[in-house]
């Protein structure tokens, strides 16, 4: 699996199955970069670091529902809209919708950036 549509389809499939760590392990480059408004939009680098941050997030939330749109493609990029309903331990539930933009190089996701509505 190395075409951008194959990567996009696999990512959305894994995410809707709540297999986020598996998605990172299977689809991301070792030096992948994440830019996320939940973390002040500061670039966060390295697959190991991304996986550890994801594990920490998942340990503190209960995910009730997640939906991913069909992907849109432009060159080496694809984007999806993710809608996720979750509860952070000790807080009220939240519904978050964000535009997720991914860049693919050599058959792996090398950057991800999230934009919240």
Secondary structure in CASP SS format (residue, H / E / C, confidence):
PFRMAT SS
TARGET T0000
AUTHOR 0000-0000-0000
METHOD secondary structure of the structure
MODEL  1
X C 1.00
X C 1.00
X C 1.00
X H 1.00
X H 1.00
X H 1.00
X H 1.00
X H 1.00
X H 1.00
X H 1.00
X H 1.00
X H 1.00
X H 1.00
X H 1.00
X H 1.00
X H 1.00
X C 1.00
X C 1.00
X C 1.00
X H 1.00
X H 1.00
X H 1.00
X H 1.00
X H 1.00
X H 1.00
X H 1.00
X H 1.00
X E 1.00
X E 1.00
X E 1.00
X E 1.00
X E 1.00
X E 1.00
X E 1.00
X E 1.00
X C 1.00
X H 1.00
X H 1.00
X H 1.00
X C 1.00
X C 1.00
X C 1.00
X C 1.00
X E 1.00
X E 1.00
X C 1.00
X H 1.00
X H 1.00
X H 1.00
X H 1.00
X H 1.00
X H 1.00
X H 1.00
X H 1.00
X H 1.00
X H 1.00
X H 1.00
X H 1.00
X H 1.00
X C 1.00
X E 1.00
X E 1.00
X E 1.00
X E 1.00
X E 1.00
X E 1.00
X E 1.00
X E 1.00
X C 1.00
X C 1.00
X C 1.00
X E 1.00
X E 1.00
X E 1.00
X C 1.00
X C 1.00
X E 1.00
X E 1.00
X E 1.00
X E 1.00
X E 1.00
X E 1.00
X E 1.00
X E 1.00
X E 1.00
X E 1.00
X E 1.00
X E 1.00
X C 1.00
X C 1.00
X C 1.00
X C 1.00
X E 1.00
X E 1.00
X E 1.00
X E 1.00
X E 1.00
X E 1.00
X E 1.00
X E 1.00
X E 1.00
X E 1.00
X E 1.00
X E 1.00
X E 1.00
X C 1.00
X C 1.00
X E 1.00
X E 1.00
X E 1.00
X E 1.00
X E 1.00
X E 1.00
X E 1.00
X E 1.00
X E 1.00
X C 1.00
END
